[in-house]
Amino acid sequence: MQERLYAFLIVIHVLVAFGLIATVLLQSGKAAGLSGAIAGGAEQVFGKKKGMDEILSRVTTGLAIAFMVTSISLTLIKG
């Protein structure tokens, strides 16, 4: 029983880790760097997508919490 729970938590942990990586990479940075220099003019004309950044920020926060919970759970189960 404990081995199945441990295996299930590892699968969830890996999925959460990949999701966390993806959401962090999809977020626009504070200093956009070279891409900001190229697309900076377009943002002034068309505006920046604030809604998507807020959604990604909330998803990232939720995934980070899930990652911490699964990490602690895996440690407690194995220990």
Buried (B, 14 or more C-beta within 10 A) or exposed (E): EEEEEBEEBBEBBEEBBEBBEEBEEEEBEEEBEEEEEEBEEEEEEEEEEEEEEEEBEEBBEBBBEBBEBBBEBBEEEEE
